């Protein structure tokens, strides 16, 4: 599902070159649940952004769901993400003036294929049956992240990228969210890539890639 070859990302900071990622080569199979871990500044979020086509590498290549990202322009990468990729972030990114159901329906509305039954089914899957018509301000942080999770799956993405999705939640609620992601991964066959600094959450994944100073230092499968 995802392949990257000799992936390097360098930024200019204060007139000096700062290499955040160095020659990353890896492959993530379809349907896998992979955690990317490492200390702050290790390059986790930068790697996720490159794998998702949100950023372009300085050198190297990324293939996502059979598409070589360096051969697509910005509009082409945006279309690919809209059709094949879901995202969950640390901040819930819900629209405050829309209900939980309406937030989940946004991606379907944008694609011109609203499916209320599918949205309701996903809200039920994440434990929010009966809360569909509540606004974000009426939901707890954990419930808001559940809405964001349902929204990420509603377009039936091939890949879901989650960047520190539990960062604004307490430990118990965070673990529940990642367990829900794992259950949805198994149910829908969606490839799941989780960036986290929490080893307890990473342990729920079947594969853990550890970064230090922009390099892969370990790659283990359980």
LOLO-813591 format. One record per residue (C-alpha): x, y, z; residue in one letter. Coordinates in steps of 0.25 Angstrom, whole numbers, plus 5000, padded with zeros to 4 digits. Layout:
N
XYZa ...
This chain:
222
500050005000x 501150105003x 502650094999x 503750195000x 505150194995x 506350275000x 505350375006x 506150505011x 505550635015x 506450755017x 505950895022x 506751025022x 506751085036x 507551215039x 508251205026x 508751065030x 508250925024x 507450845034x 507250695030x 506050645037x 505950505030x 507150425024x 507050315014x 505750255019x 505350125011x 504150045016x 502949975011x 501549965018x 500649855013x 499149875011x 498249855023x 499449865033x 499449945046x 500750015047x 501250105058x 502350215056x 502950245069x 504150335074x 504550445083x 504050595080x 504850645068x 505150505062x 504450525049x 503150455052x 502150555047x 503050595035x 503050455031x 501550445032x 501350565024x 502250515013x 501550375012x 500250445011x 500650545000x 500450665009x 501950705007x 502950674996x 504350604999x 505650674996x 506050544990x 505550404989x 504150354985x 502750314991x 501750214985x 500350224991x 499350124987x 500050104974x 500250254971x 501650314970x 501450444978x 502550514971x 501950494958x 500650564962x 500450714963x 499850774976x 498450764970x 498650614967x 499150584981x 497950664987x 497050574978x 497750444983x 497650484997x 496150524996x 495850384989x 496750294996x 497350355009x 496750385023x 497350465034x 497250475049x 497950585056x 498250625071x 497250745069x 495950695066x 495650785054x 494150785055x 493350895050x 492650955062x 491350995055x 491050855050x 490550735058x 491350605060x 490550545048x 490750665039x 492250665042x 492350525038x 491550545025x 492550665021x 493450575012x 492250505006x 491650645003x 492950694996x 492950564987x 491450584984x 491050444990x 490450475003x 490050345010x 489450365024x 489250215027x 490750195025x 491050315034x 490050275045x 490650135044x 492050185047x 491650275058x 491050145064x 492350075062x 493050175070x 492050175081x 491250295078x 489850245075x 488850345081x 489850455080x 489750485065x 489050615067x 489950675078x 490950785074x 492450785077x 492250875089x 491250775095x 492250655094x 493450615102x 494850615096x 494850465095x 493450475088x 493950585078x 495150495074x 494150385072x 493450475062x 494750505055x 495050365054x 493650335048x 493850445038x 495250395034x 494650255031x 493350305024x 494050315010x 494550165012x 495950215010x 497050115006x 497950175017x 497750255030x 498850335035x 498750375050x 499650485056x 499750475071x 498150455071x 498150445086x 499050565090x 497850645095x 497250525103x 497550455116x 498250325116x 497050235118x 496150305107x 497350315098x 497550165099x 496050145096x 496250225083x 497350145078x 496650015081x 495450075073x 496450105061x 496949965062x 495549905062x 495249985050x 496549945043x 496149805044x 494649825040x 494949905028x 496349865024x 496850005024x 498350015025x 498650095038x 499850175041x 499950235055x 500950335059x 501050345074x 502050365085x 501350275095x 501950135095x 500650075101x 499850125089x 500950075080x 500849935086x 499449925080x 500049925066x 500549805059x 501749875055x 502649985061x 503650065053x 504550145063x 505150275058x 506350345064x 506950475058x 506250445045x 506750305043x 506050175045x 506750105057x 505749985059x 504649915051x 503949815059x 502649725056x 501849655066x 
